[in-house]
């Protein structure tokens, strides 16, 4: 069943040649509305409806931006995909509507062997081009057996509890200190912490609500008592109104780059010489929970992973079992 879909603010607009089967499916969507003037349906624009529409229909869109929005990609992914397509168009040196399988293969080779980009960068470029060709150009290109680079997954960089303590204690600005407390104590991504609203903090249930996180999923994570104490001190000083951590313009939340800079300065002040970014606080949260015996399935839920396979990477960096292993040199010297 084919429909045309476009994004209109907090609504998705659906248009199609009349088909009773399509109408019956749409009537099952909560909050749907019919406009008799232009004979279109609209539904709430949320992750559940976007997934439902993608699963049920063959969706047509006007632009790549609309497609990315419908897929529910994060702002950073949208930006990256648009950049990949623009670079591919420049490299192609011909109308993209005339693109062939060989053109894409040559570009993949160019990215990997001439420009020497990482596997993950090239894989993302491949995904962007595949999406563009399939949905925007309607090209019947066989991607199933298409060669693409293997993605190398490095082990996460984890901080010790002592290092985390030094970093948190080095920050005197209450707003910045509270942000780092929330990231580490709840295992949030930096994009998630800046997107928090005051209403997402539930001090009665001691939870934090994460809306539309990676993979279009909502979830809850834990709110630590010490973090709640920091939040209360922060509230008294800053009195935020909507966004938990607003930017200079209170109608906008703090930027990801600002929080990354806060962490970088905190590491310098705490004299942490490891090559780590703020995401290491999330990695450390998961690893430290694992070391204290928390079930990996609970950690999976707190982090918002779709599968425990993703979470299991932390079993490779935990010290829990490594500390039990005695090096041969220690046995020799004892003798």
C-alpha positions in Angstrom: 0.0 0.0 0.0 1.6 3.2 -1.2 1.1 6.6 0.5 2.7 10.1 0.3 3.8 11.3 3.7 5.1 14.8 4.7 6.0 16.3 8.1 4.0 19.3 9.3 5.3 20.3 12.7 3.8 17.9 15.3 1.7 16.1 12.7 2.4 13.8 9.8 0.3 14.4 6.7 -0.8 11.3 4.7 -2.1 11.5 1.2 -3.1 8.6 -1.1 -5.4 7.5 -3.9 -8.5 6.3 -2.1 -8.2 2.8 -0.8 -10.5 1.4 1.8 -7.7 -0.9 3.2 -5.5 2.1 3.8 -8.3 4.0 5.5 -9.0 1.1 7.8 -5.3 1.0 8.8 -5.2 4.7 9.5 -8.4 4.6 11.6 -6.5 2.4 14.0 -4.0 5.2 14.8 -4.9 7.2 17.9 -5.3 10.9 17.3 -5.8 10.7 13.5 -7.8 13.4 11.8 -9.3 13.7 8.3 -9.3 16.9 6.3 -12.2 16.8 3.8 -11.0 19.9 1.9 -7.8 18.4 0.6 -8.7 14.7 1.3 -5.8 14.0 3.6 -5.3 12.4 6.9 -3.0 13.7 9.7 -1.6 11.8 12.7 0.6 12.8 15.6 4.2 13.0 14.7 5.9 10.7 17.2 8.2 7.7 17.1 5.4 5.1 17.5 3.5 6.5 14.5 6.6 6.9 12.3 7.5 3.3 12.9 3.9 2.1 12.3 3.7 4.0 9.0 7.1 2.7 7.8 6.1 -0.9 8.7 2.6 -0.8 7.1 3.0 1.3 4.0 5.3 1.9 1.0 6.1 5.5 1.9 6.8 8.2 -0.7 8.3 11.6 0.2 9.1 14.9 -1.5 12.6 15.4 -0.1 15.5 13.7 1.7 14.8 15.9 4.7 11.3 14.6 5.0 12.5 11.1 4.7 15.1 11.5 7.4 12.4 13.1 9.7 10.0 10.2 9.0 12.7 7.7 9.8 13.1 9.5 13.2 16.9 10.0 12.9 18.6 12.3 15.4 19.6 15.8 14.4 23.3 14.8 14.2 22.5 11.8 12.0 20.3 14.0 9.7 23.2 16.4 9.4 25.7 13.7 8.6 23.4 12.0 6.0 22.8 15.3 4.2 26.6 16.0 4.1 27.3 12.5 2.7 24.8 13.0 -0.1 26.1 16.5 -1.0 29.7 15.1 -1.1 28.6 12.2 -3.2 26.9 14.6 -5.7 30.0 16.7 -6.0 32.2 13.6 -6.5 29.8 12.1 -9.1 30.3 14.9 -11.6 27.0 14.1 -13.3 23.3 14.2 -12.6 22.6 12.0 -9.6 19.5 10.7 -11.3 21.9 8.9 -13.6 23.8 7.1 -10.8 24.8 3.5 -11.3 26.0 0.6 -9.1 29.5 1.1 -10.5 29.4 4.8 -9.5 28.6 3.9 -5.9 31.2 1.1 -5.8 33.9 3.5 -7.1 32.9 6.1 -4.5 33.1 3.5 -1.7 36.6 2.6 -2.9 37.5 6.3 -3.1 36.4 6.9 0.5 38.3 3.9 1.9 41.5 3.8 -0.2 42.1 7.3 -1.5 40.7 9.5 1.3 41.5 6.8 3.9 38.4 7.4 5.9 37.4 5.2 8.8 35.2 2.1 8.3 32.4 3.7 10.3 32.5 6.9 8.2 32.4 4.9 5.0 29.6 2.7 6.3 27.5 5.7 7.2 28.1 7.2 3.7 26.9 3.9 2.2 23.8 3.9 4.4 23.0 7.5 3.4 23.4 6.8 -0.4 21.4 3.6 -0.1 18.5 5.4 1.5 18.7 8.3 -1.0 18.7 6.0 -4.0 15.9 3.7 -2.7 13.5 6.4 -1.6 14.3 9.6 -3.4 15.6 8.4 -6.8 13.5 5.2 -6.7 16.4 3.5 -8.3 16.2 -0.3 -8.5 19.8 -0.9 -7.3 20.6 -4.3 -5.7 22.2 -3.5 -2.4 21.8 -6.9 -0.8 25.2 -8.3 -1.9 26.8 -4.9 -2.2 30.4 -4.8 -0.8 30.9 -2.5 2.2 33.5 -2.2 4.9 33.3 -4.0 8.2 32.7 -1.7 11.1 35.4 -1.9 13.7 34.0 -1.5 17.2 36.7 -0.3 19.6 36.3 -1.0 23.3 34.7 1.8 25.2 37.0 4.1 27.2 36.2 3.8 30.9 37.2 6.1 33.8 37.9 4.7 37.2 35.7 5.8 40.1 38.6 7.9 41.4 38.9 9.7 38.1 35.1 10.3 38.0 35.2 11.8 41.5 38.1 14.1 40.6 36.2 15.3 37.5 33.0 16.0 39.4 34.8 17.7 42.3 36.8 20.0 39.9 33.7 21.8 38.7 32.5 24.8 40.8 29.8 26.1 38.4 26.6 24.5 39.8 24.9 24.2 36.4 28.0 22.5 34.8 28.5 20.3 37.9 24.8 19.2 37.8 25.0 18.3 34.2 28.0 16.0 34.7 26.3 14.4 37.7 23.2 13.6 35.6 25.3 12.1 32.8 27.4 9.8 35.0 24.8 8.8 37.6 22.1 8.0 35.0 24.1 6.8 32.0 22.8 9.4 29.6 24.1 10.3 26.1 25.1 14.0 25.9 22.3 14.6 23.4 19.8 13.2 25.9 21.0 15.3 28.9 20.7 18.6 27.0 17.2 17.6 25.8 15.8 17.0 29.3 12.8 19.0 30.5 12.0 19.8 34.1 8.9 17.5 33.8 11.3 14.6 33.0 12.6 14.5 36.5 10.5 12.5 38.9 11.8 12.8 42.5 9.0 10.7 43.9 9.8 7.6 41.8 13.5 8.6 41.6 13.5 8.3 37.8 14.4 10.3 34.7 12.3 10.0 31.6 14.2 10.0 28.3 11.9 10.8 25.3 12.7 9.8 21.7 16.2 8.6 22.4 18.4 6.8 19.9 16.3 4.3 17.9 13.1 6.3 18.5 12.6 4.8 22.0 11.3 6.3 25.2 12.8 4.9 28.4 13.3 5.6 32.1 16.6 5.6 33.9 17.6 5.9 37.6 17.8 9.2 39.5 20.5 9.0 42.2 19.9 10.7 45.5 23.2 12.7 45.3 22.2 13.8 41.8 18.8 14.9 43.1 20.6 17.0 45.8 22.7 18.6 43.1 19.6 19.3 41.0 17.9 21.0 44.0 20.9 23.2 44.5 20.9 24.0 40.8 17.2 24.9 40.8 17.6 27.4 43.7 20.3 29.2 41.8 19.0 29.1 38.2 15.3 28.6 38.3 14.9 26.9 34.9 11.4 27.1 33.4 11.0 24.5 30.7 14.3 23.0 29.5 16.2 21.6 32.5 19.4 23.0 31.1 18.6 26.0 28.9 21.1 27.8 26.7 21.7 31.6 26.5 18.3 31.8 24.9 16.0 30.2 27.4 13.6 29.0 24.6 16.5 26.7 23.5 18.3 24.0 25.4 22.1 24.0 26.0 24.1 22.8 23.0 25.9 19.4 22.9 29.2 21.2 22.1 28.8 23.4 25.2 28.5 20.3 27.4 31.5 18.6 25.7 33.5 21.7 26.4 32.5 21.6 30.1 33.7 18.1 30.4 37.0 18.8 28.6 37.7 21.7 30.9 36.8 19.6 33.9 39.3 16.9 32.8 42.0 19.4 32.4 41.4 20.9 35.8 41.3 17.4 37.4 44.5 16.6 35.6 43.0 13.6 33.8 45.4 12.9 31.0 43.4 10.1 29.3 42.0 10.6 25.8 38.4 10.6 26.8 35.2 12.4 25.9 32.0 13.0 27.8 30.6 9.7 26.5 33.1 8.0 28.7 30.9 9.0 31.7 28.1 6.9 30.2 30.6 4.0 29.5 31.8 4.3 33.1 28.3 4.2 34.5 27.6 0.9 32.7 31.0 -0.6 33.6 30.8 0.4 37.3 27.3 -1.0 37.6 28.5 -4.3 36.0 31.5 -4.4 38.4 29.1 -4.1 41.4 27.1 -7.1 40.2 24.1 -5.4 38.5 22.4 -7.7 36.0 23.3 -6.9 32.4 19.7 -6.9 31.4 18.9 -4.0 33.8 21.9 -2.1 32.4 20.6 -2.7 28.9 17.3 -1.1 29.8 18.9 1.8 31.6 21.2 2.6 28.6 18.4 2.1 26.1 20.1 -0.7 24.1 17.9 -2.8 21.9 19.8 -6.0 22.7 22.1 -7.2 25.4 24.7 -7.9 22.6 25.3 -4.1 22.5 25.6 -4.0 26.3 27.9 -7.0 26.5 30.8 -4.9 25.2 31.2 -3.6 28.8 32.1 -7.1 30.0 35.4 -6.7 28.1 36.5 -3.7 30.1 35.3 -4.5 33.6 37.9 -5.0 36.4 35.6 -7.3 38.4 37.2 -10.5 37.2 40.6 -9.2 36.1 41.4 -8.4 39.8 41.0 -12.1 40.7 43.7 -13.1 38.2 47.2 -13.2 39.6 50.0 -12.5 37.2 52.7 -15.2 36.8 55.4 -12.6 38.0 53.6 -12.2 41.3 53.6 -16.0 41.8 57.3 -16.3 40.9 58.4 -13.5 43.2 56.4 -14.9 46.1 58.2 -18.2 45.8 
